[in-house]
Amino acid sequence: MGYLRFLRLNWLFLLAGFLLTFTSSYGQTYFISLFAGEIKGEFGLSDGQWGGIYTIGTTLSAVVMIWAGVLTDNFRVRALAFGVMIGLALACLAMAAVPNWVGLIFVIFALRFTGQGMLSQLGAVAMVRWFEAARGKALSISSMGFAVGQAFLPIIFVALFAVYHWRSLWVIAALLVVITIPVLMLLLRQERTPQSMAKEAQIAGMHGRHWARAEVLKSGLFWLMIPLIVGPSAWGTALFFQQVHLTEVKGWELVAYVSLMPTYVLSAVIATFTSGWAIDRFGVSRVVPFQMLPFALSFAVLAYADTLFMAGVGLVIFGVGQGIQSTGASAFWPEYYGTKHIGAIKAVAAALMVFGSAIGPGVTGAFIDLGITFPEQMIPIAVYYVLAAALATWGIVKYRPALGR
């Protein structure tokens, strides 16, 4: 089935998935980091201190995600999304009113848990449960919410800095979340429950079984995949978290650098749809081993980029990695471990992803305070990506025969 026909037949659920991922933007690093200069200035924080606060808040959200993510196995997306989006709106208002750096820790936790954590989890799990044969297409379409948010929100909000105080912009963000809620509720008014879908369509994983979360945690394949899960989140988050520092070191204007985002997002969109098609056509096992390599190349290019044009080239390559990652990682878990407990399994993966996004800003910020600029850290990060690709490939080659298909 082609993308257009698939979209026409399933647009209600696909649009719901899009809105879930788009609304997660207000808790994503690329959005929060736009305010890094103002936050550090208002509370007198260094790069390392700001990175440390971000790491603590994000780590707390990762811990909570391990348990909260399991809720997607037992409750409707509609019900969970309503509560999570109310929480995200309140977190945005809390950021608008945060009085000191201590309160900032809890605000970051709330933004990361509701935004990056739960809304991203809901968007991915919904697509995995609602679609089977076209899972890759569904994930690629719903993940466009990430792409659209990243393409336009930074440009819009950076422009609004000239008109509004940074705290007022968080009030605007809260209002945008609230406006989205009734639209999502309308789209999902006829949603089926996870339990009913589980009875109608279950796809088993390795050895023809549905793996429980405890069994997955004992699986050798799971541990080999951890660097692949953590890496893009850790260092991709760092790339956007340190964008103010990066532009200062390179001598670029922040507005000019942010204006490159639509080009980056366009490459991510193309890669997302291409990888979604490839997963449905060739299987996730043949796609996942390659998803780390664009990340490695992009960091190598950005490390030596001395013009905005070369920065754009690096971001385009990075977008290719993001596009493959957005579909490949989500499609991997049901393929190898089955769909019955996918919410619980994906919760662990989401927690690792969120934890990775906590590590990146903290580690890179600490090195910046030690005098090692972020561009100087990029080559070791590129090497990490290559090693993660090698481990993932080894795991897939070793365990793929257990799929029996």
C-alpha positions in Angstrom: 0.0 0.0 0.0 1.4 3.4 -1.0 1.9 6.2 1.5 -0.9 8.4 0.1 -3.5 5.6 0.2 -2.4 4.5 3.6 -2.7 8.1 4.9 -6.1 8.5 3.3 -7.5 5.3 5.0 -6.0 5.9 8.4 -5.6 9.7 8.7 -7.5 10.0 12.0 -5.1 7.8 14.0 -2.0 9.0 12.1 -2.9 12.6 12.8 -3.3 11.7 16.4 0.1 10.2 16.4 1.5 13.3 14.7 -0.1 15.6 17.3 1.4 13.5 20.2 4.9 13.7 18.8 4.5 17.4 17.9 3.3 18.4 21.3 6.3 16.6 22.9 8.3 19.5 21.4 7.9 21.6 24.5 9.7 19.1 26.6 12.4 18.3 24.0 15.9 19.6 24.4 16.0 21.6 21.1 13.1 23.7 22.5 14.3 24.1 26.1 17.9 24.9 25.0 16.6 28.0 23.1 16.3 29.6 26.6 19.7 28.5 27.8 21.3 32.0 27.6 18.4 33.6 29.4 18.2 30.9 32.1 22.0 30.9 32.8 22.0 34.7 32.9 19.0 35.0 35.3 20.2 32.4 37.7 24.0 33.0 37.3 24.8 29.5 36.1 27.8 28.3 34.2 27.6 25.8 31.3 28.5 22.9 33.6 26.0 24.0 36.3 23.1 24.4 33.8 24.1 21.0 32.2 24.1 19.5 35.7 20.7 20.8 36.5 19.4 19.5 33.2 21.0 16.1 33.9 19.5 15.7 37.3 16.0 16.7 36.2 16.1 14.5 33.1 17.5 11.5 35.1 14.6 11.7 37.5 12.2 11.6 34.6 14.0 8.6 33.2 13.5 6.7 36.5 9.8 7.5 36.6 9.4 6.5 33.0 10.3 2.9 33.8 7.1 2.5 35.7 4.9 5.1 34.1 5.5 3.8 30.6 3.9 0.5 31.5 0.5 2.3 31.7 0.3 2.3 27.9 -0.3 -1.5 28.0 -3.5 -1.1 30.1 -5.1 2.3 29.3 -6.3 4.1 26.2 -4.0 6.5 24.6 -6.8 9.0 24.8 -7.0 8.9 28.6 -3.3 8.9 29.1 -2.7 11.7 26.6 -5.2 14.0 28.3 -3.5 13.7 31.7 0.0 14.0 30.3 -0.8 17.0 28.2 -2.4 18.8 31.2 0.8 18.0 33.1 2.9 19.4 30.2 0.9 22.6 30.1 1.4 23.0 33.9 5.1 22.4 33.5 5.4 25.1 30.9 3.6 27.5 33.3 6.0 26.4 36.1 9.0 27.3 33.8 7.4 30.7 33.3 7.3 31.3 37.1 10.4 29.3 38.3 12.0 31.4 41.1 15.5 29.8 41.5 17.8 27.1 40.3 16.5 24.6 42.8 13.0 24.9 41.4 14.5 24.6 37.9 15.4 21.0 38.6 11.8 20.1 39.2 10.6 22.1 36.3 13.0 20.3 34.0 11.9 17.0 35.4 8.2 17.8 34.6 9.0 19.1 31.1 11.1 16.1 30.2 8.8 13.5 31.8 5.6 14.7 30.2 7.1 15.9 26.9 10.1 13.9 25.8 9.1 10.9 27.9 5.4 10.1 28.0 4.1 11.9 24.8 6.9 10.4 22.7 6.2 7.0 24.2 2.5 7.3 23.6 3.1 8.3 19.9 5.3 5.3 19.3 3.3 2.7 21.2 0.1 3.8 19.6 1.5 3.3 16.1 3.0 -0.1 17.0 -0.3 -1.3 18.4 -2.7 0.2 15.8 -0.7 -1.0 12.7 1.0 -4.3 11.9 2.0 -4.8 8.2 2.4 -1.1 7.7 4.1 -0.4 11.0 7.1 1.3 9.4 4.9 3.7 7.4 2.8 4.5 10.5 5.9 5.3 12.6 7.4 7.4 9.8 4.2 9.5 9.4 3.5 10.0 13.1 7.1 10.9 13.7 6.7 13.9 11.4 5.4 15.7 14.5 9.0 15.7 15.8 10.2 17.0 12.5 7.7 19.7 12.1 8.2 20.9 15.7 11.9 21.0 15.3 11.7 22.8 11.9 9.5 25.6 12.9 9.2 26.1 16.7 12.9 27.2 17.2 12.5 29.8 14.4 9.2 31.1 15.7 10.3 31.3 19.3 13.7 32.8 18.6 11.9 35.5 16.6 9.5 36.1 19.5 12.5 36.8 21.8 12.6 40.3 20.2 9.0 40.9 21.4 8.4 38.9 24.5 10.3 38.2 27.7 11.5 34.5 27.8 9.1 33.7 30.7 6.1 34.9 28.6 7.1 32.6 25.8 6.6 29.6 28.2 3.0 30.9 28.9 2.5 30.8 25.1 3.8 27.3 25.0 1.3 26.2 27.7 -1.6 27.8 25.8 -0.5 25.9 22.6 -0.6 22.6 24.5 -4.0 23.3 25.9 -5.4 24.2 22.5 -4.2 20.9 21.1 -6.0 18.8 23.8 -9.6 19.0 22.4 -8.4 18.3 18.9 -6.6 15.1 20.0 -9.6 14.0 22.1 -11.8 14.4 19.0 -9.5 12.4 16.8 -9.4 9.5 19.4 -13.1 9.5 20.3 -13.5 6.0 18.8 -10.2 4.5 19.9 -10.1 0.9 20.8 -8.5 -0.2 24.1 -5.0 -1.9 24.3 -6.6 -5.0 25.7 -9.1 -5.4 22.8 -6.3 -4.8 20.2 -4.1 -7.3 22.0 -6.7 -10.0 21.5 -7.3 -9.2 17.9 -3.7 -9.0 16.7 -0.6 -10.1 18.3 2.8 -10.6 16.6 5.2 -12.8 18.4 9.0 -12.2 18.6 12.0 -14.4 18.8 11.3 -18.2 19.2 7.6 -17.4 18.5 7.1 -15.9 22.0 5.9 -12.7 23.6 8.7 -11.7 25.9 7.9 -10.1 29.3 9.9 -7.2 30.4 11.9 -9.2 32.9 12.9 -11.6 30.2 14.0 -8.9 27.9 16.3 -7.4 30.5 18.0 -10.8 30.7 18.4 -11.0 26.9 21.9 -10.6 25.5 20.5 -8.8 22.5 19.0 -6.1 24.7 22.4 -5.3 26.3 24.1 -5.1 22.9 21.5 -2.6 21.7 21.9 -0.2 24.7 24.6 1.9 23.1 22.4 2.3 20.0 19.5 3.4 22.2 21.4 5.8 24.4 23.9 7.3 21.9 21.6 9.3 19.6 19.6 10.6 22.6 22.7 11.5 24.6 24.8 13.2 21.9 21.9 14.4 19.7 20.5 16.1 22.8 23.9 17.6 23.5 24.1 19.0 20.0 21.0 21.0 20.5 21.5 21.7 24.1 24.9 23.3 23.4 23.8 25.1 20.3 24.3 28.5 22.0 27.8 27.6 23.1 28.5 26.0 19.6 27.6 29.2 17.8 29.6 31.3 20.2 32.7 29.1 19.6 32.3 29.0 15.9 31.5 32.7 15.6 28.1 32.2 14.1 24.9 34.1 14.9 22.3 31.9 16.7 19.5 33.1 14.5 21.5 32.2 11.4 22.3 28.7 12.8 18.7 28.1 13.8 17.6 29.0 10.3 19.4 25.9 9.1 16.9 23.7 11.0 14.3 23.4 8.2 17.0 22.0 5.9 18.0 19.5 8.6 14.4 18.6 9.2 13.8 18.1 5.4 16.6 15.5 5.3 15.2 13.9 8.4 11.7 13.7 6.8 13.1 12.1 3.7 15.1 9.6 5.7 12.1 8.9 7.9 9.8 8.0 5.0 12.6 6.0 3.2 13.4 4.0 6.3 9.8 3.4 7.0 9.4 1.9 3.5 12.6 -0.1 3.9 11.5 -1.6 7.2 8.2 -2.7 5.7 9.9 -4.0 2.6 13.2 -5.6 3.9 12.7 -5.9 7.7 14.0 -3.9 10.6 17.1 -6.2 10.9 18.5 -4.8 7.6 17.9 -1.2 8.5 19.0 -0.8 12.2 22.7 -1.6 11.7 23.1 1.4 9.5 21.4 4.0 11.6 24.4 5.0 13.6 26.7 5.8 10.7 25.1 9.1 9.6 25.4 10.3 13.2 29.2 9.5 13.2 29.7 11.3 9.9 27.7 14.4 10.9 29.7 14.9 14.1 32.9 14.6 12.2 31.7 17.2 9.7 30.5 19.6 12.4 33.7 19.3 14.4 35.6 20.9 11.5 32.9 23.1 10.0 34.1 26.7 9.8 31.2 28.1 7.8 27.4 28.0 8.2 27.3 26.1 4.8 29.4 23.3 6.3 27.3 23.4 9.4 24.2 22.9 7.2 25.9 19.9 5.5 26.6 18.4 8.9 23.0 19.0 10.1 21.6 17.4 6.9 23.7 14.3 7.5 22.6 14.3 11.1 19.0 14.5 9.9 19.4 11.3 7.9 20.5 9.5 11.1 17.5 11.0 13.0 15.1 9.9 10.3 16.3 6.3 10.4 16.4 6.3 14.2 12.8 7.6 14.5 11.4 4.5 12.8 14.1 1.8 13.2 14.4 1.9 17.0 10.6 1.8 17.6 10.1 -1.0 15.1 12.9 -3.1 16.5 11.2 -4.0 19.8 8.0 -5.6 18.6 9.9 -7.4 15.8 12.2 -9.2 18.3 10.2 -9.3 21.5 6.5 -9.4 20.4 3.7 -6.9 20.8 1.9 -8.2 23.9 4.1 -6.4 26.4 5.3 -3.7 24.1 4.3 -0.9 26.4 6.4 -2.2 29.3 9.3 -3.0 27.0 9.2 0.3 25.2 9.1 2.0 28.7 12.5 0.6 29.4 13.8 1.8 26.0 12.2 5.2 26.6 13.8 5.5 30.0 17.2 4.7 28.5 16.6 7.3 25.8 15.6 9.9 28.4 18.6 8.9 30.6 20.8 9.3 27.5 19.4 12.8 27.0 20.4 13.5 30.7 24.0 12.3 30.2 24.7 14.3 27.1 24.2 17.9 28.4 25.9 17.0 31.7 29.0 15.4 30.3 29.5 18.0 27.5 28.8 20.9 29.9 31.4 19.5 32.4 34.0 19.3 29.7 33.2 22.8 28.5 33.8 24.1 32.0 37.2 22.2 31.9 38.1 24.2 28.8 37.3 21.5 26.2 34.9 23.1 23.7 32.0 21.1 22.3 33.5 21.0 18.8 36.6 19.4 20.3 34.4 16.7 21.9 32.7 15.8 18.6 35.4 13.4 17.2 35.2 11.1 20.3 31.4 11.2 20.0 31.7 10.1 16.3 33.9 7.2 17.4 31.2 6.2 20.0 28.6 6.0 17.2 30.8 3.7 15.1 31.3 1.3 18.1 27.5 1.4 18.8 26.8 0.4 15.2 29.3 -2.5 15.5 27.7 -3.8 18.7 24.1 -3.6 17.2 25.2 -5.4 14.0 26.8 -8.1 16.0 23.6 -8.6 18.1 21.3 -8.6 15.1 23.4 -11.1 13.2 23.6 -13.4 16.2 19.9 -13.3 17.2 18.1 -12.9 13.9 17.8 -16.7 13.3 15.7 -16.9 16.4 13.0 -14.9 14.5 12.3 -17.9 12.3 11.3 -15.7 9.4 
